[in-house]
Amino acid sequence: MVFKKTTFKRWKIAQNAEEEFWKKYTSKSLPHEKYSKKAEILLRKWGEFIDIDKNTKILQIGCGPLDLINYLGNVKKYSLDPLADFYNKKFGERRRR
């Protein structure tokens, strides 16, 4: 496996591409159903190996404006994304569940 050094220029290109992708969506048009179903499957699979309850902590890095983390039920959820300010400005806080 070859790892390329991430330069600031490459980082900005990636961030701009991500912003362009999400610009076509509005708060109402975000694909909620897609992530809801995936989260359901993921929780079921994780449940085969670990106990998941209200004290379970889950961290998602690179969560975007909407992702599985929004649908993981009654757990302690944490998420990080370098474009969080962009997502909050575009979609507002209403996007969270």
N, C-alpha and C positions, 0 to 999 in steps of 0.2 A: 504494500500500500504506500502510495506516495502522498505526502502532505505538502501543500504549497503554502508558502508564507503569505499571510493575509496582510496586505498593505492597506493603508488608509484609503487609497484610491479604489481598490477592489471592494473594500468595506462599503464605501459610499455608493458604488455601482449596485451592489446587492441591496442596500437599503432603498435606493431609488426605485429599483425594480419591484421591491415588495410594496412600496407606497403606490406605485402605478397599478399593481394588481388589485389592491383593495379599493382604489378610487372608484371603480365601477359599482361598488356596493353602497347601499344606504343602510341605516340602522334596521329598517324593516326588511331589507332584502338579504341580510346575512343568512347563510345556510344552516339555520338552527337544527333542522331535522337530521341532517347528515351527521352532525357531531353528537346529537342526543343518542342516536342508535349506536354509534361507535363507542361512546362512553359506557353504555349498557353492556356491550360485549366485553369491553376491557375490565369493568368491575367484576363481571362474572368470572373471567379468566384469572384475575388477581386473587379472587376469593378462593380459588383452588389451592393457593399457596400461602396466603396470609389472611389474618382476620382484619376486616375493614369495619371500623366503627367511627363514631363522632370524634375520637381522639387521633385517628389516622391523619398523618401529615403528608400532603402530596405537593411536590414542587414541579412546575412545568416551566422550562426555559424555552423562549421563543414561542409564546402562546398566541401571538397575533391578536386581532380584535375579538376573535371568537374561536374557541377550540375545545377540546375535550374537558379541560379543567372546569369549564363553566357548567358541566353536566355531571359531575362526579358525586352529586348528592351531599349528604350530611357528613362531610369530612372537613378537615382544616386545609384550605387551598391557598397556595402561594404561587404566583406566576411572575415571570420577568420577561420583558421584551424591550430591546433597544428602541423600538418605535412606539412605546407606550404613549408618549405625548401626542404623536400623530393620531393614533387610534382614539384617544380620549377626545381630541379636538374634532375628529371626523364623525365618530359614532356616539360620543358622550358616554356618561356613566350608565345609561339605560341598557346598554348591551350586555351587562353582567347579569347573571342569574343567581 
